[in-house]
Amino acid sequence: MKIAVSGASGLIGGALLPALRADGHDVLVMVRRTPRTADEHRWDPQHRRIDPGLLTDVDAVINLGGTPIRPRPFTAGYKAQLLSSRVDATTTLSEALAAVAAADRSRPRVLLSASAVGYYGDTGSRTVTEEDPAGSDFLAQVCAQWEAATAPAEEAGVRVVRMRTGLVLDRKAMLMQVLGTVFRLGLGGRIGSGRQYWPWISLADEVGAMRHLLTADVSGAVNLTGPEPATNAEFTQELARQVHRPAALPVPAFAVRLGLGEFGRSSVLAGQRAVPTRLEESGYRFTHPDLASALAAATTR
């Protein structure tokens, strides 16, 4: 297949590109800067500009673009950036893919577009599948608009998969770098009540799921999460076990709210017990089906 990938400079893209090439695919990398290699092609998602011929002979587009969500105050400007970076990139790609699909309906095409389990908002201990509705908080509404931007491609007959990803576990992931350091120093513990669910997935399975979804007979929303979501208390206890340190210093909820504001409330103290129902039904088999194996891989130096 010929596959275009946007947002390839991040953690997931950095693992995905070599995997796709190893599978024998022809990979076209979409960048916002000046291209440095023959397989890089410039586009301008902020102003919704793309070479109309860029996707003509492409079989699949994997859209990973979007400003990273960081543990920082959710100012009005930062919120606008989080939303526009996702919607602009997805709209640009979706409309361009719709145009080439309309011009040549003989070639089946697929759009794998990133989203997040934050789509559901804080769901407490209730198990969440792809059939559940969107939440009402800011990040949930960002995800809802992000996913809605794929509509032009879907309406043009492109198979669209909206990938609702959980916490990606890898030693290079910011979450693991921060928590790994804290726990190795013996300063870790549950966060808040510890009852909030953290829907995790290993980086190997995040990439594996995308490779699977390129050809699987599935469309619509797909949760990219491990099959056994864990509470924060379970997550931190297992992380402590992996690094051979106690999890004896809990972080009170008020400190998280005070230090991280809306980010802390929606991304740290809240959670989703999301399960990968559609991914498993489509035949995907996990490399790391349990938290212990995923954290073992993510804490290996």
JOZI-V260987 format. One record per backbone hydrogen bond with DSSP energy under -0.5 kcal/mol. NH is the residue of the N-H (numbers start at 1). CO is the residue of the C=O. Records with the same first field share a line. If there is no record, write none. Layout:
NH = CO, CO
//
This chain:
3 = 1, 26
4 = 60
5 = 28
6 = 62
7 = 30
10 = 7
14 = 10
15 = 11, 12
16 = 12
17 = 13
19 = 15
20 = 16
21 = 17
22 = 18
23 = 19
24 = 21
25 = 20
26 = 1
27 = 25
28 = 3
29 = 27, 39
30 = 5, 28
31 = 29, 41
40 = 37
41 = 29
43 = 31
44 = 49
47 = 44
48 = 45
49 = 44
54 = 51
56 = 53
58 = 55
59 = 2
60 = 2
61 = 110
62 = 4
63 = 61, 112
64 = 6, 62
70 = 68
72 = 70
75 = 73
79 = 75
80 = 76
81 = 77
82 = 78
83 = 79
84 = 80
85 = 81
86 = 82
87 = 83
88 = 84
89 = 85
90 = 86
91 = 87
92 = 88
93 = 89
94 = 90
95 = 91
96 = 92
97 = 93
98 = 94
99 = 95
100 = 96
101 = 97
102 = 98
103 = 99
104 = 100
107 = 104
108 = 106
110 = 59
111 = 159
112 = 61, 110
113 = 111, 161
114 = 63
115 = 163
117 = 165
119 = 116
120 = 117
121 = 118
123 = 121, 271
124 = 271
126 = 123
128 = 273
132 = 129
135 = 119
141 = 137
142 = 138
143 = 139
144 = 140
145 = 141
146 = 142
147 = 143
148 = 144
149 = 145
150 = 147
151 = 148
153 = 150
154 = 150
155 = 151
156 = 152
157 = 154
158 = 153
159 = 109
160 = 158
161 = 111
162 = 220
163 = 113, 161
164 = 162, 222
165 = 115, 163
166 = 224
167 = 199
168 = 166
169 = 167, 201
170 = 168
173 = 170
177 = 173
178 = 174
179 = 175
180 = 176
181 = 177
182 = 178
183 = 179
184 = 180
185 = 181
186 = 183
187 = 182
192 = 190, 251
194 = 191
198 = 230
199 = 197
200 = 198
201 = 167
203 = 169
206 = 202
207 = 203
208 = 204
209 = 205
210 = 206
211 = 207
212 = 208
213 = 209
214 = 210
215 = 212
216 = 212
218 = 216
220 = 160
222 = 162
224 = 164, 222
225 = 223
226 = 200
230 = 198
232 = 196
233 = 194
235 = 231
236 = 232
237 = 233
238 = 234
239 = 235
240 = 236
241 = 237
242 = 238
243 = 239
244 = 241
245 = 240
249 = 188
250 = 248
251 = 190
252 = 250
255 = 252
256 = 252
257 = 253
258 = 254
259 = 255
260 = 256
261 = 257
263 = 260
264 = 260
265 = 261
266 = 262
267 = 263
268 = 263, 264
269 = 264
272 = 197
273 = 126
274 = 272
275 = 128
277 = 275
280 = 276
281 = 277
282 = 278
283 = 280
284 = 279
294 = 290
295 = 291
296 = 292
297 = 293
298 = 294
299 = 295
300 = 297
//
